[in-house]
Amino acid sequence: MAVPLSPSELTRKRKAIFKHQSQKDKAMFPGADEREFWQRAEERNRQTAAIYDQLGMAEYEAMEGFVRWCVLIANS
């Protein structure tokens, strides 16, 4: 599922990240990326929107992507 974000919604998301203690500074597992969590999140959301735009869909400032995970439990 993809949720489009306007410029004001992207700003609101950044403010929400700042309010969340565990996400306001460095990412827990930054790898080689030293940016703060909010910077990484905004860049990822903008890249997602750019991909949708290149596919011919509506153009947005950013887009949040979600994945639904289904867990199958086998009966023993």
N, CA, C, O and CB atoms as a CASP TS submission, in Angstrom:
PFRMAT TS
TARGET T0000
AUTHOR 0000-0000-0000
METHOD Language model
MODEL 1
PARENT N/A
ATOM      1  N   MET     1       0.854  -1.162   0.000  1.00  0.00           N
ATOM      2  CA  MET     1       0.000   0.000   0.000  1.00  0.00           C
ATOM      3  C   MET     1       0.902   1.228   0.000  1.00  0.00           C
ATOM      4  O   MET     1       1.931   1.245   0.676  1.00  0.00           O
ATOM      5  CB  MET     1      -0.973  -0.004   1.222  1.00  0.00           C
ATOM      6  N   ALA     2       0.530   2.229  -0.735  1.00  0.00           N
ATOM      7  CA  ALA     2       1.286   3.471  -0.788  1.00  0.00           C
ATOM      8  C   ALA     2       0.353   4.630  -0.449  1.00  0.00           C
ATOM      9  O   ALA     2      -0.752   4.731  -0.982  1.00  0.00           O
ATOM     10  CB  ALA     2       1.939   3.670  -2.187  1.00  0.00           C
ATOM     11  N   VAL     3       0.816   5.504   0.447  1.00  0.00           N
ATOM     12  CA  VAL     3       0.025   6.650   0.875  1.00  0.00           C
ATOM     13  C   VAL     3       0.746   7.922   0.448  1.00  0.00           C
ATOM     14  O   VAL     3       1.855   8.183   0.915  1.00  0.00           O
ATOM     15  CB  VAL     3      -0.211   6.629   2.416  1.00  0.00           C
ATOM     16  N   PRO     4       0.134   8.727  -0.440  1.00  0.00           N
ATOM     17  CA  PRO     4       0.782   9.962  -0.878  1.00  0.00           C
ATOM     18  C   PRO     4       0.833  10.989   0.246  1.00  0.00           C
ATOM     19  O   PRO     4      -0.066  11.068   1.083  1.00  0.00           O
ATOM     20  CB  PRO     4       0.051  10.547  -2.087  1.00  0.00           C
ATOM     21  N   LEU     5       1.914  11.775   0.244  1.00  0.00           N
ATOM     22  CA  LEU     5       2.100  12.816   1.251  1.00  0.00           C
ATOM     23  C   LEU     5       2.302  14.170   0.568  1.00  0.00           C
ATOM     24  O   LEU     5       3.108  14.296  -0.353  1.00  0.00           O
ATOM     25  CB  LEU     5       3.307  12.483   2.167  1.00  0.00           C
ATOM     26  N   SER     6       1.570  15.165   1.023  1.00  0.00           N
ATOM     27  CA  SER     6       1.756  16.527   0.535  1.00  0.00           C
ATOM     28  C   SER     6       2.953  17.139   1.277  1.00  0.00           C
ATOM     29  O   SER     6       3.433  16.549   2.244  1.00  0.00           O
ATOM     30  CB  SER     6       0.452  17.391   0.741  1.00  0.00           C
ATOM     31  N   PRO     7       3.440  18.299   0.849  1.00  0.00           N
ATOM     32  CA  PRO     7       4.539  18.941   1.580  1.00  0.00           C
ATOM     33  C   PRO     7       4.209  19.172   3.056  1.00  0.00           C
ATOM     34  O   PRO     7       5.064  18.965   3.917  1.00  0.00           O
ATOM     35  CB  PRO     7       4.888  20.266   0.926  1.00  0.00           C
ATOM     36  N   SER     8       2.984  19.595   3.353  1.00  0.00           N
ATOM     37  CA  SER     8       2.626  19.834   4.760  1.00  0.00           C
ATOM     38  C   SER     8       2.545  18.525   5.548  1.00  0.00           C
ATOM     39  O   SER     8       2.889  18.498   6.730  1.00  0.00           O
ATOM     40  CB  SER     8       1.285  20.579   4.849  1.00  0.00           C
ATOM     41  N   GLU     9       2.094  17.441   4.910  1.00  0.00           N
ATOM     42  CA  GLU     9       2.043  16.147   5.591  1.00  0.00           C
ATOM     43  C   GLU     9       3.448  15.608   5.843  1.00  0.00           C
ATOM     44  O   GLU     9       3.690  14.964   6.864  1.00  0.00           O
ATOM     45  CB  GLU     9       1.232  15.138   4.766  1.00  0.00           C
ATOM     46  N   LEU    10       4.369  15.866   4.926  1.00  0.00           N
ATOM     47  CA  LEU    10       5.747  15.437   5.128  1.00  0.00           C
ATOM     48  C   LEU    10       6.365  16.186   6.313  1.00  0.00           C
ATOM     49  O   LEU    10       7.099  15.598   7.107  1.00  0.00           O
ATOM     50  CB  LEU    10       6.580  15.667   3.846  1.00  0.00           C
ATOM     51  N   THR    11       6.071  17.474   6.429  1.00  0.00           N
ATOM     52  CA  THR    11       6.540  18.257   7.578  1.00  0.00           C
ATOM     53  C   THR    11       5.939  17.718   8.868  1.00  0.00           C
ATOM     54  O   THR    11       6.624  17.612   9.885  1.00  0.00           O
ATOM     55  CB  THR    11       6.182  19.749   7.406  1.00  0.00           C
ATOM     56  N   ARG    12       4.656  17.380   8.821  1.00  0.00           N
ATOM     57  CA  ARG    12       3.986  16.817  10.002  1.00  0.00           C
ATOM     58  C   ARG    12       4.620  15.485  10.418  1.00  0.00           C
ATOM     59  O   ARG    12       4.767  15.203  11.607  1.00  0.00           O
ATOM     60  CB  ARG    12       2.480  16.620   9.721  1.00  0.00           C
ATOM     61  N   LYS    13       4.989  14.677   9.433  1.00  0.00           N
ATOM     62  CA  LYS    13       5.642  13.402   9.717  1.00  0.00           C
ATOM     63  C   LYS    13       6.994  13.645  10.397  1.00  0.00           C
ATOM     64  O   LYS    13       7.337  12.961  11.361  1.00  0.00           O
ATOM     65  CB  LYS    13       5.829  12.581   8.414  1.00  0.00           C
ATOM     66  N   ARG    14       7.760  14.623   9.892  1.00  0.00           N
ATOM     67  CA  ARG    14       9.052  14.942  10.496  1.00  0.00           C
ATOM     68  C   ARG    14       8.876  15.356  11.959  1.00  0.00           C
ATOM     69  O   ARG    14       9.634  14.918  12.825  1.00  0.00           O
ATOM     70  CB  ARG    14       9.754  16.063   9.705  1.00  0.00           C
ATOM     71  N   LYS    15       7.880  16.197  12.231  1.00  0.00           N
ATOM     72  CA  LYS    15       7.614  16.628  13.609  1.00  0.00           C
ATOM     73  C   LYS    15       7.231  15.441  14.493  1.00  0.00           C
ATOM     74  O   LYS    15       7.618  15.383  15.660  1.00  0.00           O
ATOM     75  CB  LYS    15       6.496  17.685  13.635  1.00  0.00           C
ATOM     76  N   ALA    16       6.479  14.506  13.943  1.00  0.00           N
ATOM     77  CA  ALA    16       6.094  13.313  14.707  1.00  0.00           C
ATOM     78  C   ALA    16       7.317  12.466  15.033  1.00  0.00           C
ATOM     79  O   ALA    16       7.410  11.910  16.128  1.00  0.00           O
ATOM     80  CB  ALA    16       5.064  12.475  13.925  1.00  0.00           C
ATOM     81  N   ILE    17       8.258  12.362  14.093  1.00  0.00           N
ATOM     82  CA  ILE    17       9.489  11.613  14.339  1.00  0.00           C
ATOM     83  C   ILE    17      10.274  12.277  15.462  1.00  0.00           C
ATOM     84  O   ILE    17      10.813  11.593  16.331  1.00  0.00           O
ATOM     85  CB  ILE    17      10.349  11.520  13.053  1.00  0.00           C
ATOM     86  N   PHE    18      10.344  13.613  15.450  1.00  0.00           N
ATOM     87  CA  PHE    18      11.067  14.336  16.501  1.00  0.00           C
ATOM     88  C   PHE    18      10.473  14.084  17.879  1.00  0.00           C
ATOM     89  O   PHE    18      11.198  14.088  18.874  1.00  0.00           O
ATOM     90  CB  PHE    18      11.063  15.828  16.209  1.00  0.00           C
ATOM     91  N   LYS    19       9.162  13.863  17.951  1.00  0.00           N
ATOM     92  CA  LYS    19       8.496  13.632  19.234  1.00  0.00           C
ATOM     93  C   LYS    19       8.708  12.213  19.753  1.00  0.00           C
ATOM     94  O   LYS    19       8.498  11.954  20.937  1.00  0.00           O
ATOM     95  CB  LYS    19       7.011  13.908  19.104  1.00  0.00           C
ATOM     96  N   HIS    20       9.114  11.307  18.897  1.00  0.00           N
ATOM     97  CA  HIS    20       9.295   9.903  19.285  1.00  0.00           C
ATOM     98  C   HIS    20      10.736   9.699  19.721  1.00  0.00           C
ATOM     99  O   HIS    20      11.650   9.771  18.899  1.00  0.00           O
ATOM    100  CB  HIS    20       8.928   8.936  18.112  1.00  0.00           C
ATOM    101  N   GLN    21      10.945   9.449  20.991  1.00  0.00           N
ATOM    102  CA  GLN    21      12.283   9.382  21.592  1.00  0.00           C
ATOM    103  C   GLN    21      13.239   8.444  20.862  1.00  0.00           C
ATOM    104  O   GLN    21      14.410   8.780  20.687  1.00  0.00           O
ATOM    105  CB  GLN    21      12.170   8.948  23.023  1.00  0.00           C
ATOM    106  N   SER    22      12.769   7.288  20.438  1.00  0.00           N
ATOM    107  CA  SER    22      13.675   6.299  19.839  1.00  0.00           C
ATOM    108  C   SER    22      14.068   6.635  18.404  1.00  0.00           C
ATOM    109  O   SER    22      14.983   6.015  17.863  1.00  0.00           O
ATOM    110  CB  SER    22      13.033   4.934  19.871  1.00  0.00           C
ATOM    111  N   GLN    23      13.400   7.601  17.775  1.00  0.00           N
ATOM    112  CA  GLN    23      13.665   7.883  16.371  1.00  0.00           C
ATOM    113  C   GLN    23      14.198   9.286  16.115  1.00  0.00           C
ATOM    114  O   GLN    23      14.424   9.653  14.962  1.00  0.00           O
ATOM    115  CB  GLN    23      12.422   7.682  15.583  1.00  0.00           C
ATOM    116  N   LYS    24      14.401  10.070  17.154  1.00  0.00           N
ATOM    117  CA  LYS    24      14.752  11.468  16.912  1.00  0.00           C
ATOM    118  C   LYS    24      16.219  11.695  16.585  1.00  0.00           C
ATOM    119  O   LYS    24      16.563  12.753  16.059  1.00  0.00           O
ATOM    120  CB  LYS    24      14.392  12.279  18.101  1.00  0.00           C
ATOM    121  N   ASP    25      17.077  10.759  16.871  1.00  0.00           N
ATOM    122  CA  ASP    25      18.497  10.942  16.608  1.00  0.00           C
ATOM    123  C   ASP    25      18.964   9.966  15.541  1.00  0.00           C
ATOM    124  O   ASP    25      18.272   9.760  14.544  1.00  0.00           O
ATOM    125  CB  ASP    25      19.314  10.763  17.892  1.00  0.00           C
ATOM    126  N   LYS    26      20.103   9.378  15.736  1.00  0.00           N
ATOM    127  CA  LYS    26      20.668   8.418  14.776  1.00  0.00           C
ATOM    128  C   LYS    26      19.787   7.175  14.684  1.00  0.00           C
ATOM    129  O   LYS    26      19.162   6.761  15.660  1.00  0.00           O
ATOM    130  CB  LYS    26      22.109   8.022  15.182  1.00  0.00           C
ATOM    131  N   ALA    27      19.754   6.600  13.502  1.00  0.00           N
ATOM    132  CA  ALA    27      19.027   5.347  13.315  1.00  0.00           C
ATOM    133  C   ALA    27      19.744   4.238  14.085  1.00  0.00           C
ATOM    134  O   ALA    27      20.963   4.283  14.248  1.00  0.00           O
ATOM    135  CB  ALA    27      18.911   4.988  11.799  1.00  0.00           C
ATOM    136  N   MET    28      19.000   3.259  14.551  1.00  0.00           N
ATOM    137  CA  MET    28      19.596   2.190  15.356  1.00  0.00           C
ATOM    138  C   MET    28      20.614   1.378  14.565  1.00  0.00           C
ATOM    139  O   MET    28      21.646   0.979  15.105  1.00  0.00           O
ATOM    140  CB  MET    28      18.510   1.269  15.888  1.00  0.00           C
ATOM    141  N   PHE    29      20.331   1.134  13.302  1.00  0.00           N
ATOM    142  CA  PHE    29      21.221   0.338  12.456  1.00  0.00           C
ATOM    143  C   PHE    29      21.538   1.137  11.194  1.00  0.00           C
ATOM    144  O   PHE    29      21.023   0.815  10.123  1.00  0.00           O
ATOM    145  CB  PHE    29      20.576  -1.045  12.098  1.00  0.00           C
ATOM    146  N   PRO    30      22.377   2.173  11.297  1.00  0.00           N
ATOM    147  CA  PRO    30      22.583   3.070  10.168  1.00  0.00           C
ATOM    148  C   PRO    30      23.426   2.508   9.033  1.00  0.00           C
ATOM    149  O   PRO    30      23.371   3.029   7.919  1.00  0.00           O
ATOM    150  CB  PRO    30      23.207   4.300  10.648  1.00  0.00           C
ATOM    151  N   GLY    31      24.203   1.462   9.284  1.00  0.00           N
ATOM    152  CA  GLY    31      25.097   0.966   8.245  1.00  0.00           C
ATOM    153  C   GLY    31      26.073   2.065   7.869  1.00  0.00           C
ATOM    154  O   GLY    31      26.652   2.706   8.746  1.00  0.00           O
ATOM    155  N   ALA    32      26.263   2.291   6.580  1.00  0.00           N
ATOM    156  CA  ALA    32      27.192   3.329   6.131  1.00  0.00           C
ATOM    157  C   ALA    32      26.522   4.703   6.082  1.00  0.00           C
ATOM    158  O   ALA    32      27.195   5.705   5.841  1.00  0.00           O
ATOM    159  CB  ALA    32      27.751   2.974   4.753  1.00  0.00           C
ATOM    160  N   ASP    33      25.226   4.762   6.305  1.00  0.00           N
ATOM    161  CA  ASP    33      24.472   6.019   6.231  1.00  0.00           C
ATOM    162  C   ASP    33      24.460   6.686   7.604  1.00  0.00           C
ATOM    163  O   ASP    33      23.840   6.175   8.536  1.00  0.00           O
ATOM    164  CB  ASP    33      23.016   5.769   5.730  1.00  0.00           C
ATOM    165  N   GLU    34      25.131   7.809   7.731  1.00  0.00           N
ATOM    166  CA  GLU    34      25.261   8.496   9.017  1.00  0.00           C
ATOM    167  C   GLU    34      24.172   9.547   9.267  1.00  0.00           C
ATOM    168  O   GLU    34      24.179  10.209  10.304  1.00  0.00           O
ATOM    169  CB  GLU    34      26.611   9.153   9.098  1.00  0.00           C
ATOM    170  N   ARG    35      23.241   9.701   8.324  1.00  0.00           N
ATOM    171  CA  ARG    35      22.192  10.708   8.505  1.00  0.00           C
ATOM    172  C   ARG    35      21.260  10.324   9.653  1.00  0.00           C
ATOM    173  O   ARG    35      21.175   9.159  10.043  1.00  0.00           O
ATOM    174  CB  ARG    35      21.386  10.885   7.205  1.00  0.00           C
ATOM    175  N   GLU    36      20.567  11.326  10.183  1.00  0.00           N
ATOM    176  CA  GLU    36      19.583  11.068  11.227  1.00  0.00           C
ATOM    177  C   GLU    36      18.380  10.357  10.620  1.00  0.00           C
ATOM    178  O   GLU    36      18.170  10.388   9.407  1.00  0.00           O
ATOM    179  CB  GLU    36      19.151  12.388  11.922  1.00  0.00           C
ATOM    180  N   PHE    37      17.591   9.712  11.486  1.00  0.00           N
ATOM    181  CA  PHE    37      16.465   8.909  11.040  1.00  0.00           C
ATOM    182  C   PHE    37      15.499   9.716  10.177  1.00  0.00           C
ATOM    183  O   PHE    37      15.068   9.231   9.131  1.00  0.00           O
ATOM    184  CB  PHE    37      15.735   8.332  12.234  1.00  0.00           C
ATOM    185  N   TRP    38      15.149  10.937  10.590  1.00  0.00           N
ATOM    186  CA  TRP    38      14.169  11.725   9.849  1.00  0.00           C
ATOM    187  C   TRP    38      14.667  12.054   8.448  1.00  0.00           C
ATOM    188  O   TRP    38      13.878  12.112   7.506  1.00  0.00           O
ATOM    189  CB  TRP    38      13.843  13.009  10.602  1.00  0.00           C
ATOM    190  N   GLN    39      15.972  12.270   8.307  1.00  0.00           N
ATOM    191  CA  GLN    39      16.529  12.568   6.991  1.00  0.00           C
ATOM    192  C   GLN    39      16.427  11.351   6.077  1.00  0.00           C
ATOM    193  O   GLN    39      16.089  11.474   4.900  1.00  0.00           O
ATOM    194  CB  GLN    39      17.993  13.020   7.116  1.00  0.00           C
ATOM    195  N   ARG    40      16.717  10.195   6.619  1.00  0.00           N
ATOM    196  CA  ARG    40      16.622   8.959   5.842  1.00  0.00           C
ATOM    197  C   ARG    40      15.180   8.679   5.442  1.00  0.00           C
ATOM    198  O   ARG    40      14.912   8.275   4.311  1.00  0.00           O
ATOM    199  CB  ARG    40      17.187   7.776   6.641  1.00  0.00           C
ATOM    200  N   ALA    41      14.243   8.897   6.377  1.00  0.00           N
ATOM    201  CA  ALA    41      12.824   8.642   6.106  1.00  0.00           C
ATOM    202  C   ALA    41      12.305   9.570   5.007  1.00  0.00           C
ATOM    203  O   ALA    41      11.608   9.126   4.095  1.00  0.00           O
ATOM    204  CB  ALA    41      11.990   8.822   7.391  1.00  0.00           C
ATOM    205  N   GLU    42      12.647  10.860   5.098  1.00  0.00           N
ATOM    206  CA  GLU    42      12.186  11.799   4.075  1.00  0.00           C
ATOM    207  C   GLU    42      12.744  11.455   2.697  1.00  0.00           C
ATOM    208  O   GLU    42      12.019  11.497   1.703  1.00  0.00           O
ATOM    209  CB  GLU    42      12.582  13.221   4.451  1.00  0.00           C
ATOM    210  N   GLU    43      14.005  11.121   2.638  1.00  0.00           N
ATOM    211  CA  GLU    43      14.624  10.769   1.360  1.00  0.00           C
ATOM    212  C   GLU    43      13.963   9.521   0.761  1.00  0.00           C
ATOM    213  O   GLU    43      13.681   9.473  -0.436  1.00  0.00           O
ATOM    214  CB  GLU    43      16.140  10.535   1.542  1.00  0.00           C
ATOM    215  N   ARG    44      13.722   8.519   1.605  1.00  0.00           N
ATOM    216  CA  ARG    44      13.078   7.281   1.138  1.00  0.00           C
ATOM    217  C   ARG    44      11.679   7.587   0.608  1.00  0.00           C
ATOM    218  O   ARG    44      11.289   7.063  -0.436  1.00  0.00           O
ATOM    219  CB  ARG    44      13.002   6.232   2.282  1.00  0.00           C
ATOM    220  N   ASN    45      10.914   8.435   1.319  1.00  0.00           N
ATOM    221  CA  ASN    45       9.558   8.775   0.891  1.00  0.00           C
ATOM    222  C   ASN    45       9.561   9.583  -0.402  1.00  0.00           C
ATOM    223  O   ASN    45       8.680   9.405  -1.244  1.00  0.00           O
ATOM    224  CB  ASN    45       8.841   9.555   1.986  1.00  0.00           C
ATOM    225  N   ARG    46      10.525  10.454  -0.566  1.00  0.00           N
ATOM    226  CA  ARG    46      10.625  11.229  -1.811  1.00  0.00           C
ATOM    227  C   ARG    46      11.019  10.326  -2.985  1.00  0.00           C
ATOM    228  O   ARG    46      10.516  10.492  -4.096  1.00  0.00           O
ATOM    229  CB  ARG    46      11.654  12.376  -1.653  1.00  0.00           C
ATOM    230  N   GLN    47      11.909   9.380  -2.738  1.00  0.00           N
ATOM    231  CA  GLN    47      12.313   8.447  -3.789  1.00  0.00           C
ATOM    232  C   GLN    47      11.141   7.570  -4.219  1.00  0.00           C
ATOM    233  O   GLN    47      10.970   7.298  -5.407  1.00  0.00           O
ATOM    234  CB  GLN    47      13.481   7.570  -3.310  1.00  0.00           C
ATOM    235  N   THR    48      10.339   7.132  -3.263  1.00  0.00           N
ATOM    236  CA  THR    48       9.163   6.320  -3.587  1.00  0.00           C
ATOM    237  C   THR    48       8.205   7.116  -4.472  1.00  0.00           C
ATOM    238  O   THR    48       7.676   6.588  -5.451  1.00  0.00           O
ATOM    239  CB  THR    48       8.444   5.855  -2.294  1.00  0.00           C
ATOM    240  N   ALA    49       7.981   8.394  -4.126  1.00  0.00           N
ATOM    241  CA  ALA    49       7.105   9.241  -4.938  1.00  0.00           C
ATOM    242  C   ALA    49       7.672   9.424  -6.342  1.00  0.00           C
ATOM    243  O   ALA    49       6.919   9.423  -7.316  1.00  0.00           O
ATOM    244  CB  ALA    49       6.907  10.608  -4.267  1.00  0.00           C
ATOM    245  N   ALA    50       8.973   9.578  -6.454  1.00  0.00           N
ATOM    246  CA  ALA    50       9.608   9.750  -7.770  1.00  0.00           C
ATOM    247  C   ALA    50       9.423   8.504  -8.638  1.00  0.00           C
ATOM    248  O   ALA    50       9.202   8.615  -9.844  1.00  0.00           O
ATOM    249  CB  ALA    50      11.110  10.059  -7.606  1.00  0.00           C
ATOM    250  N   ILE    51       9.512   7.341  -8.039  1.00  0.00           N
ATOM    251  CA  ILE    51       9.311   6.089  -8.779  1.00  0.00           C
ATOM    252  C   ILE    51       7.874   6.004  -9.300  1.00  0.00           C
ATOM    253  O   ILE    51       7.659   5.651 -10.459  1.00  0.00           O
ATOM    254  CB  ILE    51       9.632   4.865  -7.880  1.00  0.00           C
ATOM    255  N   TYR    52       6.894   6.323  -8.457  1.00  0.00           N
ATOM    256  CA  TYR    52       5.496   6.307  -8.892  1.00  0.00           C
ATOM    257  C   TYR    52       5.274   7.311 -10.022  1.00  0.00           C
ATOM    258  O   TYR    52       4.551   7.029 -10.978  1.00  0.00           O
ATOM    259  CB  TYR    52       4.556   6.619  -7.708  1.00  0.00           C
ATOM    260  N   ASP    53       5.905   8.496  -9.907  1.00  0.00           N
ATOM    261  CA  ASP    53       5.797   9.511 -10.953  1.00  0.00           C
ATOM    262  C   ASP    53       6.366   8.996 -12.274  1.00  0.00           C
ATOM    263  O   ASP    53       5.773   9.213 -13.330  1.00  0.00           O
ATOM    264  CB  ASP    53       6.523  10.795 -10.530  1.00  0.00           C
ATOM    265  N   GLN    54       7.509   8.318 -12.220  1.00  0.00           N
ATOM    266  CA  GLN    54       8.132   7.768 -13.432  1.00  0.00           C
ATOM    267  C   GLN    54       7.267   6.685 -14.066  1.00  0.00           C
ATOM    268  O   GLN    54       7.343   6.459 -15.274  1.00  0.00           O
ATOM    269  CB  GLN    54       9.514   7.199 -13.107  1.00  0.00           C
ATOM    270  N   LEU    55       6.457   6.024 -13.270  1.00  0.00           N
ATOM    271  CA  LEU    55       5.550   5.003 -13.783  1.00  0.00           C
ATOM    272  C   LEU    55       4.280   5.608 -14.392  1.00  0.00           C
ATOM    273  O   LEU    55       3.420   4.889 -14.899  1.00  0.00           O
ATOM    274  CB  LEU    55       5.179   4.038 -12.668  1.00  0.00           C
ATOM    275  N   GLY    56       4.178   6.935 -14.334  1.00  0.00           N
ATOM    276  CA  GLY    56       3.038   7.608 -14.933  1.00  0.00           C
ATOM    277  C   GLY    56       1.897   7.888 -13.976  1.00  0.00           C
ATOM    278  O   GLY    56       0.823   8.312 -14.403  1.00  0.00           O
ATOM    279  N   MET    57       2.106   7.663 -12.715  1.00  0.00           N
ATOM    280  CA  MET    57       1.058   7.934 -11.732  1.00  0.00           C
ATOM    281  C   MET    57       1.154   9.391 -11.275  1.00  0.00           C
ATOM    282  O   MET    57       2.072  10.109 -11.670  1.00  0.00           O
ATOM    283  CB  MET    57       1.172   6.967 -10.516  1.00  0.00           C
ATOM    284  N   ALA    58       0.225   9.815 -10.460  1.00  0.00           N
ATOM    285  CA  ALA    58       0.180  11.207 -10.000  1.00  0.00           C
ATOM    286  C   ALA    58       1.476  11.594  -9.286  1.00  0.00           C
ATOM    287  O   ALA    58       2.144  10.763  -8.672  1.00  0.00           O
ATOM    288  CB  ALA    58      -1.022  11.423  -9.063  1.00  0.00           C
ATOM    289  N   GLU    59       1.805  12.877  -9.388  1.00  0.00           N
ATOM    290  CA  GLU    59       3.035  13.373  -8.782  1.00  0.00           C
ATOM    291  C   GLU    59       2.741  13.912  -7.380  1.00  0.00           C
ATOM    292  O   GLU    59       1.832  14.720  -7.186  1.00  0.00           O
ATOM    293  CB  GLU    59       3.677  14.472  -9.667  1.00  0.00           C
ATOM    294  N   TYR    60       3.527  13.449  -6.415  1.00  0.00           N
ATOM    295  CA  TYR    60       3.390  13.883  -5.023  1.00  0.00           C
ATOM    296  C   TYR    60       4.754  14.279  -4.489  1.00  0.00           C
ATOM    297  O   TYR    60       5.786  13.910  -5.049  1.00  0.00           O
ATOM    298  CB  TYR    60       2.761  12.766  -4.146  1.00  0.00           C
ATOM    299  N   GLU    61       4.747  15.033  -3.399  1.00  0.00           N
ATOM    300  CA  GLU    61       5.985  15.426  -2.733  1.00  0.00           C
ATOM    301  C   GLU    61       6.730  14.191  -2.223  1.00  0.00           C
ATOM    302  O   GLU    61       7.944  14.063  -2.375  1.00  0.00           O
ATOM    303  CB  GLU    61       5.690  16.397  -1.569  1.00  0.00           C
ATOM    304  N   ALA    62       5.963  13.292  -1.615  1.00  0.00           N
ATOM    305  CA  ALA    62       6.544  12.082  -1.039  1.00  0.00           C
ATOM    306  C   ALA    62       5.455  11.017  -0.968  1.00  0.00           C
ATOM    307  O   ALA    62       4.273  11.312  -1.148  1.00  0.00           O
ATOM    308  CB  ALA    62       7.154  12.361   0.379  1.00  0.00           C
ATOM    309  N   MET    63       5.860   9.791  -0.708  1.00  0.00           N
ATOM    310  CA  MET    63       4.907   8.692  -0.615  1.00  0.00           C
ATOM    311  C   MET    63       5.425   7.670   0.395  1.00  0.00           C
ATOM    312  O   MET    63       6.565   7.211   0.315  1.00  0.00           O
ATOM    313  CB  MET    63       4.676   8.032  -2.009  1.00  0.00           C
ATOM    314  N   GLU    64       4.568   7.332   1.336  1.00  0.00           N
ATOM    315  CA  GLU    64       4.918   6.347   2.361  1.00  0.00           C
ATOM    316  C   GLU    64       4.448   4.985   1.880  1.00  0.00           C
ATOM    317  O   GLU    64       3.285   4.818   1.512  1.00  0.00           O
ATOM    318  CB  GLU    64       4.281   6.706   3.750  1.00  0.00           C
ATOM    319  N   GLY    65       5.343   4.019   1.881  1.00  0.00           N
ATOM    320  CA  GLY    65       4.988   2.674   1.457  1.00  0.00           C
ATOM    321  C   GLY    65       4.832   1.741   2.640  1.00  0.00           C
ATOM    322  O   GLY    65       5.605   1.812   3.596  1.00  0.00           O
ATOM    323  N   PHE    66       3.847   0.875   2.583  1.00  0.00           N
ATOM    324  CA  PHE    66       3.594  -0.099   3.648  1.00  0.00           C
ATOM    325  C   PHE    66       3.532  -1.494   3.045  1.00  0.00           C
ATOM    326  O   PHE    66       3.098  -1.672   1.907  1.00  0.00           O
ATOM    327  CB  PHE    66       2.276   0.229   4.409  1.00  0.00           C
ATOM    328  N   VAL    67       3.960  -2.457   3.802  1.00  0.00           N
ATOM    329  CA  VAL    67       3.919  -3.850   3.378  1.00  0.00           C
ATOM    330  C   VAL    67       3.126  -4.632   4.422  1.00  0.00           C
ATOM    331  O   VAL    67       3.353  -4.486   5.623  1.00  0.00           O
ATOM    332  CB  VAL    67       5.365  -4.440   3.199  1.00  0.00           C
ATOM    333  N   ARG    68       2.209  -5.448   3.963  1.00  0.00           N
ATOM    334  CA  ARG    68       1.456  -6.311   4.883  1.00  0.00           C
ATOM    335  C   ARG    68       2.132  -7.675   4.895  1.00  0.00           C
ATOM    336  O   ARG    68       2.292  -8.302   3.848  1.00  0.00           O
ATOM    337  CB  ARG    68      -0.061  -6.432   4.460  1.00  0.00           C
ATOM    338  N   TRP    69       2.519  -8.123   6.047  1.00  0.00           N
ATOM    339  CA  TRP    69       3.155  -9.420   6.197  1.00  0.00           C
ATOM    340  C   TRP    69       2.128 -10.419   6.685  1.00  0.00           C
ATOM    341  O   TRP    69       1.457 -10.191   7.692  1.00  0.00           O
ATOM    342  CB  TRP    69       4.353  -9.345   7.166  1.00  0.00           C
ATOM    343  N   CYS    70       2.006 -11.512   5.981  1.00  0.00           N
ATOM    344  CA  CYS    70       1.108 -12.583   6.381  1.00  0.00           C
ATOM    345  C   CYS    70       1.930 -13.733   6.913  1.00  0.00           C
ATOM    346  O   CYS    70       2.869 -14.193   6.263  1.00  0.00           O
ATOM    347  CB  CYS    70       0.218 -13.039   5.207  1.00  0.00           C
ATOM    348  N   VAL    71       1.581 -14.188   8.076  1.00  0.00           N
ATOM    349  CA  VAL    71       2.284 -15.301   8.685  1.00  0.00           C
ATOM    350  C   VAL    71       1.401 -16.533   8.590  1.00  0.00           C
ATOM    351  O   VAL    71       0.274 -16.543   9.086  1.00  0.00           O
ATOM    352  CB  VAL    71       2.662 -14.993  10.159  1.00  0.00           C
ATOM    353  N   LEU    72       1.909 -17.546   7.964  1.00  0.00           N
ATOM    354  CA  LEU    72       1.157 -18.808   7.856  1.00  0.00           C
ATOM    355  C   LEU    72       1.658 -19.764   8.920  1.00  0.00           C
ATOM    356  O   LEU    72       2.860 -19.989   9.064  1.00  0.00           O
ATOM    357  CB  LEU    72       1.302 -19.444   6.431  1.00  0.00           C
ATOM    358  N   ILE    73       0.728 -20.314   9.654  1.00  0.00           N
ATOM    359  CA  ILE    73       1.081 -21.268  10.695  1.00  0.00           C
ATOM    360  C   ILE    73       0.626 -22.643  10.242  1.00  0.00           C
ATOM    361  O   ILE    73      -0.560 -22.886  10.018  1.00  0.00           O
ATOM    362  CB  ILE    73       0.441 -20.884  12.068  1.00  0.00           C
ATOM    363  N   ALA    74       1.591 -23.530  10.115  1.00  0.00           N
ATOM    364  CA  ALA    74       1.272 -24.887   9.670  1.00  0.00           C
ATOM    365  C   ALA    74       0.766 -25.698  10.854  1.00  0.00           C
ATOM    366  O   ALA    74       1.310 -25.630  11.956  1.00  0.00           O
ATOM    367  CB  ALA    74       2.510 -25.569   9.028  1.00  0.00           C
ATOM    368  N   ASN    75      -0.278 -26.461  10.602  1.00  0.00           N
ATOM    369  CA  ASN    75      -0.791 -27.366  11.641  1.00  0.00           C
ATOM    370  C   ASN    75       0.093 -28.596  11.689  1.00  0.00           C
ATOM    371  O   ASN    75       0.378 -29.201  10.655  1.00  0.00           O
ATOM    372  CB  ASN    75      -2.279 -27.764  11.373  1.00  0.00           C
ATOM    373  N   SER    76       0.521 -28.961  12.863  1.00  0.00           N
ATOM    374  CA  SER    76       1.391 -30.144  13.012  1.00  0.00           C
ATOM    375  C   SER    76       0.600 -31.355  13.340  1.00  0.00           C
ATOM    376  O   SER    76       1.165 -32.437  13.500  1.00  0.00           O
ATOM    377  CB  SER    76       2.434 -29.927  14.078  1.00  0.00           C
TER
END
